[in-house]
Amino acid sequence: QVQLVQSGGGLVQAGGSLRLSCAASGSIRRVNDMGWYRQAPGKQRELVAGITSGGSTNYADSAKGRFTISRDNYKNTVYLQMNSLKPEDTAVYYCAAEVVGGVSGNFWGQGTQVTVSS
């Protein structure tokens, strides 16, 4: 079995920064794409940023220039550094990973609340 365990998040004032982490563990042979999604109340879950195993990244327009996704392949961990946070960034953030291993597939983290106050 594979688990994605998230850490970070919390309450921050507008203009502040937060860093999210997500570590994959379990029967893993390889982790392919990893990413961060978010879901605000009453809205659909949306992609915030993604990163391939080779380090290529993509960002939602709302995240460009403010958020940075990175990963440590040795630790099977993905990070999201969020700067210049805005109230509209308030959401539950989820990490996701495509895992090849004992049980292959797409896995999700447990979610973490990010709240940005104005």
C-alpha positions as CSV (number, residue, x, y, z in Angstrom):
1,Q,0.0,0.0,0.0
2,V,1.0,3.6,-0.6
3,Q,0.5,6.6,1.7
4,L,0.9,10.3,1.0
5,V,1.3,12.2,4.2
6,Q,1.1,16.0,4.1
7,S,2.4,18.6,6.5
8,G,2.4,22.3,6.6
9,G,-0.5,24.7,6.0
10,G,-2.3,26.8,8.6
11,L,-3.4,30.4,9.0
12,V,-1.4,33.3,7.5
13,Q,-2.0,36.9,6.8
14,A,-2.2,38.2,3.2
15,G,1.2,38.7,1.8
16,G,2.7,35.9,4.0
17,S,4.3,32.6,3.1
18,L,3.6,28.9,3.8
19,R,5.4,25.7,2.8
20,L,3.6,22.5,2.2
21,S,5.3,19.1,2.2
22,C,4.0,15.7,1.1
23,A,5.9,12.4,1.6
24,A,5.1,9.2,-0.2
25,S,5.8,5.9,1.5
26,G,5.1,2.3,1.2
27,S,5.7,-0.2,-1.6
28,I,7.2,2.2,-4.1
29,R,9.4,1.4,-7.0
30,R,9.1,4.8,-8.7
31,V,7.2,8.0,-8.4
32,N,6.3,9.7,-11.6
33,D,4.4,12.9,-11.7
34,M,3.6,14.7,-8.5
35,G,1.4,17.7,-7.9
36,W,-0.6,20.0,-5.7
37,Y,-4.3,20.6,-6.0
38,R,-6.7,22.7,-4.0
39,Q,-10.4,22.9,-3.4
40,A,-12.1,26.0,-2.0
41,P,-15.6,25.8,-0.5
42,G,-18.2,25.4,-3.2
43,K,-15.6,25.0,-6.0
44,Q,-14.2,22.1,-7.9
45,R,-10.7,20.8,-7.1
46,E,-8.1,22.4,-9.3
47,L,-4.5,21.9,-10.2
48,V,-2.1,24.4,-8.6
49,A,1.2,23.0,-9.7
50,G,2.7,19.8,-11.1
51,I,6.2,18.4,-11.4
52,T,7.6,15.4,-13.3
53,S,10.2,13.0,-12.1
54,G,12.7,14.9,-14.2
55,G,11.8,18.2,-12.6
56,S,9.7,19.8,-15.3
57,T,7.0,22.0,-13.8
58,N,3.7,23.6,-14.7
59,Y,1.6,26.0,-12.8
60,A,-1.9,27.4,-12.8
61,D,-2.0,31.0,-13.9
62,S,-3.1,32.0,-10.4
63,A,0.1,30.4,-9.0
64,K,2.7,31.6,-11.4
65,G,5.3,33.9,-10.0
66,R,4.1,33.3,-6.4
67,F,4.3,29.5,-5.8
68,T,7.2,27.1,-6.4
69,I,6.9,23.3,-6.6
70,S,9.9,21.1,-6.0
71,R,10.6,17.5,-5.2
72,D,13.2,15.3,-3.6
73,N,13.2,12.0,-5.5
74,Y,15.3,10.3,-2.9
75,K,12.7,11.1,-0.2
76,N,9.7,10.7,-2.6
77,T,8.6,14.1,-1.3
78,V,7.1,17.1,-3.0
79,Y,7.0,20.6,-1.7
80,L,5.0,23.7,-2.4
81,Q,6.4,27.0,-1.4
82,M,3.7,29.6,-1.4
83,N,4.6,33.3,-1.2
84,S,2.6,36.5,-1.5
85,L,-0.5,34.6,-0.4
86,K,-3.9,36.1,-1.1
87,P,-7.3,35.5,0.6
88,E,-8.4,33.8,-2.6
89,D,-5.7,31.1,-2.0
90,T,-7.7,29.9,0.9
91,A,-8.6,26.2,0.3
92,V,-7.9,22.7,1.3
93,Y,-4.7,21.7,-0.5
94,Y,-4.1,18.1,-1.6
95,C,-0.9,16.5,-2.9
96,A,-1.1,13.8,-5.6
97,A,1.4,11.3,-7.0
98,E,1.5,8.7,-9.7
99,V,3.2,5.7,-8.1
100,V,4.7,2.5,-9.6
101,G,5.1,-0.2,-7.1
102,G,3.4,-3.1,-5.3
103,V,0.1,-1.3,-6.1
104,S,0.4,1.2,-8.9
105,G,-1.8,4.1,-9.5
106,N,-2.7,7.7,-8.5
107,F,-2.7,8.4,-4.8
108,W,-3.8,11.5,-2.8
109,G,-2.7,13.0,0.4
110,Q,-5.1,13.7,3.3
111,G,-5.5,17.4,2.6
112,T,-4.4,20.3,4.6
113,Q,-6.2,23.6,5.2
114,V,-4.6,26.9,4.1
115,T,-6.4,30.0,5.3
116,V,-5.2,33.5,4.3
117,S,-6.7,36.3,6.2
118,S,-7.1,39.8,4.7
